[in-house]
Amino acid sequence: QVQLAESGGDSVQAGGSLRLSCAASGDASNWKCMGWFRQVPGKEREGVSNIDPYSRARYASSVEGRFTISQDKAKNIVYLQMNSLKPEDTAMYYCAAGGLVSGKCPYDGLSPAAFAYWGQGTQVTVSS
C-alpha cells in the first residue's frame, strides 16, 4: 500500500504561482512513477505531469513551460511548481503513484489508468 497526501492548494490571481506538494509513505517498491493530475467537476481527470526515479519528466502541452515537477527522494515528496497560472488551471489537483515500464513512466503515463494509488486532492482556484 502507498499513501499519498497533497498540500499547497490555494486561491490565487491569474499570473500568480503555487507549489503543490505530495508526501508519499508506505511500500516504496510499489511506486516509482509519480504523477500529478487535475479534475474539474463534470470533466475527466487530466494528466498534468509525471516524473520517474531518474527525474525524467513529462508534461501536458497545456502546462508545458509553466509547470515544473520535481522530487525529493530522501523525503519522499514530489512537488509541482505552477507559474503563470491561468483561470483554466482551476481544478482539484491529485497526486498519483504507479509502477515503471522498462525503467520509465509508462508510455501512457499521463493517463489515470497508469496509476494505482491516489491522494485525496488539493484545490487550486485561479481568478481573473
C-alpha positions in Angstrom: 0.0 0.0 0.0 1.0 3.5 -0.7 -0.4 6.6 1.0 -0.3 10.0 -0.7 -1.1 13.3 0.8 -1.3 16.5 -1.2 -1.0 20.0 0.1 -0.4 23.6 -1.2 -3.6 24.3 -3.0 -4.9 27.8 -2.6 -6.8 30.7 -4.4 -4.6 33.0 -6.4 -5.0 35.6 -9.1 -4.1 34.9 -12.7 -0.4 35.2 -13.3 0.4 34.0 -9.8 2.3 30.9 -8.6 1.7 28.0 -6.3 3.7 25.0 -5.3 1.9 21.8 -4.6 3.5 19.0 -2.5 2.8 15.3 -2.4 4.1 13.3 0.6 4.3 9.6 -0.1 4.5 6.8 2.5 4.2 3.1 2.5 5.8 0.4 0.3 8.3 2.3 -1.8 8.7 -0.7 -4.1 5.1 -0.1 -5.4 5.7 3.4 -6.6 8.3 4.7 -8.9 6.4 6.8 -11.4 4.8 9.8 -9.7 2.2 11.9 -11.4 0.0 15.0 -11.0 -3.5 15.1 -12.4 -6.3 17.6 -12.2 -10.0 17.4 -12.5 -12.9 19.9 -12.9 -16.4 18.8 -11.9 -18.1 17.1 -14.8 -14.9 16.5 -16.8 -12.5 13.7 -17.0 -9.3 13.6 -14.9 -6.5 15.1 -16.9 -2.8 14.2 -16.7 -0.6 17.2 -15.9 2.9 15.8 -15.4 4.9 12.8 -14.3 8.4 12.1 -13.1 10.4 8.8 -12.8 13.1 7.9 -10.3 15.8 9.5 -12.6 13.8 12.7 -12.6 12.8 12.4 -16.3 9.7 14.4 -16.5 6.8 14.7 -18.9 4.2 17.5 -19.2 0.8 18.0 -20.8 1.0 20.6 -23.6 -1.4 22.8 -21.7 1.2 23.3 -18.8 4.5 22.9 -20.7 6.8 25.8 -19.8 4.7 27.0 -16.9 4.7 24.0 -14.5 7.7 22.1 -13.2 7.6 18.7 -11.4 10.4 17.8 -9.1 11.1 15.3 -6.3 13.0 15.0 -3.0 13.6 11.3 -2.9 15.1 11.5 0.6 11.9 13.0 1.9 9.6 11.0 -0.4 8.0 14.3 -1.6 7.0 15.3 -5.1 6.4 18.9 -6.0 4.5 20.7 -8.7 5.7 24.3 -9.2 3.0 26.2 -11.0 3.8 29.6 -12.5 1.9 32.0 -14.7 -1.3 30.4 -13.5 -4.5 30.9 -15.7 -8.1 30.6 -14.7 -8.3 27.4 -16.8 -5.8 25.9 -14.4 -8.6 25.9 -11.7 -9.2 22.3 -10.6 -8.7 19.8 -7.9 -5.2 18.5 -8.2 -4.3 14.9 -7.4 -1.1 13.2 -6.8 -0.7 9.6 -8.0 1.8 6.8 -7.8 2.4 3.8 -10.1 4.9 1.4 -11.4 7.6 1.7 -14.1 7.7 0.1 -17.5 11.2 -0.7 -18.7 12.6 1.7 -16.1 10.4 4.6 -17.2 7.0 6.0 -16.5 4.5 4.2 -18.8 4.0 5.4 -22.3 0.5 6.3 -21.3 1.9 7.9 -18.1 -0.5 10.9 -18.3 -3.5 8.6 -18.2 -5.1 7.9 -14.9 -5.3 4.2 -15.8 -1.5 4.0 -15.4 -1.6 4.8 -11.7 -2.7 2.6 -8.9 -2.5 4.9 -5.9 -4.1 8.3 -5.4 -4.3 11.1 -2.9 -7.4 13.0 -1.8 -6.6 16.1 -3.8 -5.9 19.7 -3.1 -8.0 22.6 -4.7 -6.4 25.2 -6.9 -8.5 28.2 -7.8 -7.2 30.9 -10.2 -9.2 34.1 -10.6 -9.0 36.5 -13.4 
